Amino acid sequence: MNYTQSVQSLFQPVNLGNLKLSNRIVMAPMTRYFSPEGVPGKDVADYYRRRAENGVGLIVTEGTVINHPDACTQANIPQFYGEAALAGWANVVSAVHEAGGRIKPQIWHMGARGHVGDYTEAEIAGIIHAFALAAAEAKRLGFDGIELHGAHGFLIDQFFWEKTNPRTDRYGGDIVARTRFAVEVIEACRQAVGPDFPIVLRISQWKSSDYTAKLVETPELLEKFLAPLVDAGVDIFHCSIRRFWEPEFEGSDLSFTGWTKKLSGKPTITVGSVGLDSDFMSMFPEGEFIEGKTANNVGIEGLIRKLEQGEFDLVGVGRALLVDPAWAVKIRDGRLEELIPFTAEAVKVLY
């Protein structure tokens, strides 16, 4: 099998409900700080357009904050409310669509002041309403769906995780009860956008403060966790794992993404170190594909095998796409010698 044949599954069109994509490559959301006073400008539109015109099937934007006082604690992160910010996002959507791409905003609240127990039920209702307003604006602006950020220790995930959710009312308790806040956010967003607008939920085990954290310890608990989220209206789960190839539970080779797809019955996006490992392309000396050269799942051969086996439906690429807008088309065309390696300096520039 030659190189071009080997990577074709990454570049096959796919329809996931009403989301029609030209290939399986997703630009993962990566927080940048290039939106002064929360307003994305032409440079941000150009940044996303470059990925769309270079073969990325779906773009998930950097986190965009809802209209709530605690939603953002950092400067220059884009807002998803207000006339100026929404006009900026309208320009982003137009730029991406003109380049033939598809795009969703990632909508988030960065986290509670103190912990989630500080919020009264009235304030929770206001936050849920703010999520729904953002979802409605995304549809109005012409986005191709939304992603709700429920991972990495941010607000929705703070309700999920027992270590950050001490509540004793209906928003706290066991793993099912702790999904209540997310369920109400999803339901409110679904009501705001209607039945056919795709809703993605990003989830993770790990937290920004603890890479070894476990939201659930067994497949049984994961199934209980996922069920109410599916019932609420999630169309796709975006499973953030630090290394896409790592098994999640003992006795199985399935990743967290694979288990989520198996137990929820929903399509999944995997993400985690795709294209970053130094051995990722090592089975392609001088552009030649050598099947079975590596013994693990770290490289592109393992990624493709998992995709073809149905462990996940889409492949999220983060830092590799951040530094190299043409990463996807270079992978597709075998232009491996042109790949630009990621460096820490890349986060300081809009390529």
N, C-alpha and C positions, 0 to 999 in steps of 0.2 A: 504494500500500500504506500503510495507516495504522500508527500506532505499535504498537498491540496485536497486530496481525497480524505485524509485523516481528520481535517478540521471542519469538514462540511457541515457536520451536525450542529456546530455552533452558529452556523449562518443560514439555517433553515427558517423560513417564515413560521410563525405560530399564531394561532388565535386562542386567546384565553378569555372566553366570554366575549364581551364587546371590545376587548383590547386586542387589536390586530397589529402584530409587530413583524418587521422585516427579518429579524434574526433574534438570537437568544442573548445577546450582549446587553447588559444593563449598566449604565453609569450609576454607581452607588452614590448616595448622598454624602457629601463631604463639606463640613462647615468651613466657609471662607469668611474673611472679614473685609469684604470689598463693597459694602453697601452703606455708605455714609448716611447717618440718621435713619437707617433702616430701609433705604431706597435703592433698589438695584438699577444701575445705569446701563448705558450702551456697552460698556466693557463687560458687564455680566452677561448681557444678551449675546455678545460675540463669543464669549467663553463657552456657553452652552451650544451655540450654533456650530462651532468648530467640531465638537464631538458628534453632532447629528450628521454633518456632512462628511464625516469620516467613518461612517459605518456603525455607529452605536444605535441599537434598535430602540432602546427606551432610556430616557434620562430621568433620574430621580434627583430633584434639586437638593441643594444644601438645606438644612433645617430652616424653616420660616416660622416666625413666632405669631401666635394668636394674640388677640387684644385682651390681655390681662396683665395687671401690674407685675406679677411675679414671673411672667413667661420668659423673660430674657434679662440676664444680668450683665451682658457684655455688649460693647459698642460695635457698630458696623455689621451686625447680623441682620439680615433682611426681615422686614415685617410682612405679614400677609393681611394687612388692614390699612386703611387710610388711602386717600386718593392718590398721593404721589407714589407710594409703594406699589399699589395695585396697577397703576399705569405702567410702572417699570416692568412688572411681571407680564403685563399684556404684550409688551415689546419682546420679552423673552420668548413667550409662546409663539408669536409671529415668526421670530427668527428661526426657531427650531422647526416649526412646521414648514416654512419655506425651504429649509434644507432637507425635508423629507423625513424628519424624525418625529418621535412621540415623547411627551414629557408630562411628568406628574410633579407637583410640589410636595415636599415632605413638610407636614404641618406638625408643629410641636409646641410643647410647654416645657421649659428646661428643668423645672422642678419646684417643689414646695419650699417656702421659707420654713426652716426648721424641719418638720416632717408633715406628712399628710394628715396627721391628727389635728393639726392646727386649723384646718379648714372646716367651717360650718357647712351644713348641708345646703344652705342658701348660696354660699360662695361656690360650692361644687357645681350647683346648678348653673351659675353664671359662667363658670369655666367650660362646662359642656356646651352651653349656648355659643360661646366664642369659637369653639371648635366647629360647630355647625355653620356658623356664619362664614368661617374661612373656607369650609368645603363648598358652600354655595357660591362664593366668589370664584373659587377655582373653576367650577363648571361654567360660570358666566364668562370668564376670561378665555375659555376655550381649551383648558388643560384636558389631558386624556385620562384623568382620574386623579386620585389623591393617595398619598401615603401618610398614615398616622404613625408617629414615632412612639412606639411602646417598648423601647429597649434601653439598655445601657445606663439604667438608673435615673432616667428622666421621669417626668411626672407620672405618666401612665404606668411605667414600670415600677415606680415607687409604691403605687397602689397594689401592683401584682406581688411584690416581694414581702415576705413576712417580716424581714428585718427592718423594713422602712414603713410598714403599715401596722401600727398598733391599735387601729380603730376597733371599737366594739359594737358599732352600729352596722347597718347593712353593707357598708363599704369595707368592712374588715371581717376577719374570721379565717376559714379554711381557704384552700387554693381556688375553689369555685367562687366563694363569696368575694374574694379579693379581685375577681374579674369584673365586679359590678360596675365600677367607675368606667372601665374601658367599654363594657357592653353599652352603657348609656351614651358614651361618646360616639360609638359606632352607630348606634340606633339613631341618634340625633343627626349625624352626618348623612346617613342613608335617607332619612326623611327629607333632608335639605336638598339632596341631589337626585333623588328618584331611584328606581330599581335598576337602571341600566348603566350607571356611572361607576366605574371600577374603584373599589376601595382596597388598598393594600395596608396591612398592618405589619410593622417591623417589630420583631421580638428578639430577645436574646436571653441566654443564661447569664453571661458575664455582665459585670457592671463597670463603669469607668473607674470606680474606686476599688474594684476587686475582680481581677480577671479570672479568679477561680470560683466565683460565686455560682451557685446552682439555684435556679428558680424552682426546678423540679428534679427529683433524684431518680425517678423511674418512668418507664413508658406509661404506666397506669396513671400516674399523676399528670403527665403531659397530656394524655387523652382527656382527663377531666378538665384541665386548664383550657384546652383548645375548643371543646364542645360549645360552651356559651358564646365564644367569640365568633365561631362559624354561624351559630344561630342568629347572632346579632347582625350579620351581614358582611363579614370579611370575604373578599373574593380571592385574595392572594396573600400568602404569608411570606414576608421577607425575613429570612432567618440569618441573623448576624452571628457568625461564629468566627473565631480568630484565625482558624486554619480550616479551609473547606473540606479537607480530607480526613479530619479526625473523627473517630467513632464517638458517639455520645454516651451510650450505655453499654455496660459489660455484656459480652456474649453476642454482640452484633457489630457488623462493620458499618451500619448506617450512621450517618452524621445526624446532628440535630435537625438539619434541613430535611433529610430523608425520613426521619421519624415523624416530623411535622406533616409532611405530605401523606405518609402512610396512615396516620391516625386521624387527620382532619378531612382527607379526601379532596383537599384544595391544592391548586398549583402553588409551587414555591420558588423563591429566588434564593440561591445560595450566594454567600459572599464571605470572603476571608482569605486574604493573602494571595488572591489570584494574580499571577504575573509578577509577584514580588520575589519569590524564592529564587536563589541564584541557579537552581537546577531546573527551573520551570521549563525552559526550552532546551535542556541539555540533551534530550534524545533526538535532536535535529542537527547533527553535525553537518555543516555546509548545506543546510536546508533539506537534508534527507531524513525522512521519517523511518526510524528503526523501532518496530513494534516490540514491546516487552523489554526495552533497554533498561528501564528503571524498575526496581522491585517494589516501589511504594506508590502512593497515590498523589504525591506532591505535584508532579508535573502536569503538563497539558494532556498527556495520554490518560492519566488518572481522572482528570477533570472530564474529558470527553467520554470516557467509559462510564462514569457515574451519570452523566447526562443521558447517554444512550440507554442506560439501564432504567431510566425513569426516576432516579433518586431526587432530581429537581428538574424544573422546567426552564429556568432562566439563570444566567450567571452574572452576578454583580462584580464589577471591576472598579476598584477605588483608586488607590494611589498611582497605579500604573497608568490609568487614564488621566489622572490629574496632571502628571508631568508630560504626557505624550498624547495630544488630542487625536492622533492618527493610530493609536495602539490597535484598535479593532481591525482597521483595514490592512495594517501591516501584518497582523496575525493571519488574516484571511488570505492575503496574497503571498505569504511566505517571505516577506521583506524583513527577516529577523535581524539582519545586521543593522537595520535602521532603528530598531527599538531604542528608546531613550530610557536609561535606568533612572529609577526614582532616587531623589536625594532630599534631605530635609529642607534644602533651600527652595524646593518646588512649591512649598506652601505659601511662600511670600510673594508669588507672582501669579497673575492670571494668564496662563498660556493659551 
